[in-house]
């Protein structure tokens, strides 16, 4: 099972799905302005969704420009308070799962190409 999140400037969507791309359940909430509050909200919603099965990893799409290591936002017009924070490490601390971070538009294009 894969836990996924789309963190946008106004809304965050979190879901759990299978490796085949099927979605089992999802939730959405307003994206907090503060990074620590946002990470707590993402982790809490993922913990609740993980009751559907054993999650093995997390994939995050986020609105903004990532640093070259793809560990944090270098810049984001929509999430300025989130820039510079190590998102995979913050979620690892709460979920103990490996986390991949990518630009949300890049993941959207990948999803369209796959369909």
Secondary structure, DSSP 8 states (H G I E B T S, - for coil): -EEEEEE-SSEEEEEEE-TTS-EEEEEEEE--SSHHHHHHHHHHHHHHHGGGS---EEEEEESSEE-TTSSSEEE-SS-GGGTT--HHHHHHHHH-SEEEEEEHHHHHHHHHHH-
